[in-house]
Amino acid sequence: MVKQKYLEKAEVLIEALPYIQRFNRKIVVVKYGGSAMLDETLKENVIKDVVLLKLVGFKPIIVHGGGKEISRWVTKTGMEPRFVNGLRVTDEDTMEIAEMVLARVNQDLVTKVQALGVKAVGVSGKDGGLLKVTRKLADGADIGFVGDVNQVEPKILYDLLEKDFLPIVFPIGYDENFHSYNINADDAACAIAEAVHAEKLAFLSDIEGVYKDKDDPSTLISELKVSEAQELISSGYVGGGMIPKLANCIKAIEEGVNRVHILDGRIPHSLLLEIFTNKGIGTAILRDEGERYYHEHA
């Protein structure tokens, strides 16, 4: 008699099959940040998840931040990290540190992917003219070298994907005068997902997803249509850092991304659970006319 646990394993694989078929050869952008970048075990899990996506036929692109690590190095040099509306005030010295730290984080991720037998290439937003920016203001205030993406040239990403590489992007871009700018990683991931017409955009962060009541974790919403997400923002149900994240999700879908996922990167293998299981684990945001996947929530 076959043990129950082996049958359950087989069921999990079978459950994943329609998703593997559906997204074969489709581009998936994974924005990776938050605490999952600081914990080595979680980092290994995220990389394993993305490598698995690649090996079953998806075309993943990782876009990563490194805010906590940048703050650590800014403090090490005797400066005080400063933020306005959640955006880092970035003078020339801070910009230099940010670029060095992000490049270092990037190469660490490239190494981890390659250790699992998949070819990866680290890409700055300056490589191949990938991310062009204008200066971003925070409520009208100049916060230094912080960029708003105004143009994406995705050719370098398409070329890498075509040659079977996994591109890993860090969010440094430049303006028309070729000055370097730090870009919010969520903004960079959205702009890239829109430019490459990604099938999916997944945000791995320090939140479980979107709650109907922001103070009650039991009210996690598995699926949210764009109109419902707009209603949550305008009615004041969601607050703080979730508003810009949801606004980014809505914009990405309006610009052609098929589905956006908000996931808790602190949960091991949350990316696989969201993409390959019927119920999912975070919040999936889809266009109003989009087909629901999670039928028990239909």
PyMOL commands that set and color helices and strands:
alter all, ss='L'
color gray80, all
select helices_A, chain A and resi 4-23+34-37+40-55+67-76+92-115+127-129+155-162+185-195+217-219+226-234+242-254+270-276+295-297
alter helices_A, ss='H'
color red, helices_A
select strands_A, chain A and resi 27-32+59-64+83-84+87-88+120-124+131-138+141-152+166-170+172-174+180-183+200-205+223-225+259-264+283-286
alter strands_A, ss='S'
color yellow, strands_A
deselect
rebuild
show_as cartoon
